[in-house]
Amino acid sequence: MSVSIRIDEQLYDEAKMTAQGERRTISGQIEYWAMVGKAALDNPGLPADFIRDILISKRQDKGLSEPFIPEQ
């Protein structure tokens, strides 16, 4: 489902430039920013770049990961 909304032209232009660099659609870029922003508001003690990295890792192929084994 999609819904049309009005946004500031400057925000649209910034999203367009960033979306091209990150291989997303413009709407996908704005959705991504909204998701990071919401997560940051929900977790004010976490840095935004940490939140971004967590969101990226959730979309990666789990087969590429290695289990964490703490040192004893």
C-alpha positions in Angstrom: 0.0 0.0 0.0 1.3 3.5 -0.7 0.1 6.9 0.4 0.9 10.2 -1.0 2.3 12.8 1.4 3.6 16.3 1.0 7.2 17.0 2.1 9.5 19.9 1.8 11.2 20.2 -1.5 14.7 20.5 0.1 14.1 17.2 1.9 13.0 15.6 -1.3 16.1 16.8 -3.1 18.4 15.6 -0.3 16.6 12.2 -0.3 17.0 12.0 -4.1 20.8 12.6 -3.9 21.3 10.2 -1.0 19.0 7.5 -2.6 21.1 7.5 -5.8 24.3 7.0 -3.8 22.8 4.2 -1.6 20.9 2.5 -4.4 17.4 3.1 -3.0 14.3 4.7 -4.4 13.5 8.2 -3.1 10.6 6.9 -1.1 12.8 4.0 0.2 15.3 6.6 1.3 12.7 8.6 3.2 11.3 5.4 4.7 14.8 4.4 5.8 15.4 7.8 7.4 12.1 7.6 9.2 12.9 4.1 10.5 16.3 5.2 11.8 14.7 8.3 13.3 12.0 6.3 15.1 14.5 3.8 16.4 16.7 6.7 17.7 13.7 8.3 19.4 12.7 5.0 21.0 16.3 4.4 22.1 17.7 7.8 23.1 20.8 6.3 24.7 22.1 4.7 21.4 24.0 6.7 18.8 22.3 7.0 15.4 25.2 5.3 13.6 24.9 2.3 15.9 21.2 2.1 15.2 21.9 2.3 11.4 24.4 -0.5 11.7 21.9 -2.7 13.6 19.3 -2.1 10.9 21.8 -2.9 8.1 22.8 -6.1 9.9 19.2 -7.3 10.2 18.9 -7.3 6.4 22.1 -9.1 5.7 22.3 -12.8 4.8 22.5 -14.7 8.1 24.6 -17.4 6.4 27.5 -14.9 6.2 27.6 -14.3 10.0 29.8 -16.1 12.5 28.5 -16.9 16.0 29.8 -14.8 18.8 31.9 -16.8 21.2 33.0 -14.9 24.3 36.5 -15.3 25.6 36.9 -17.1 28.9 
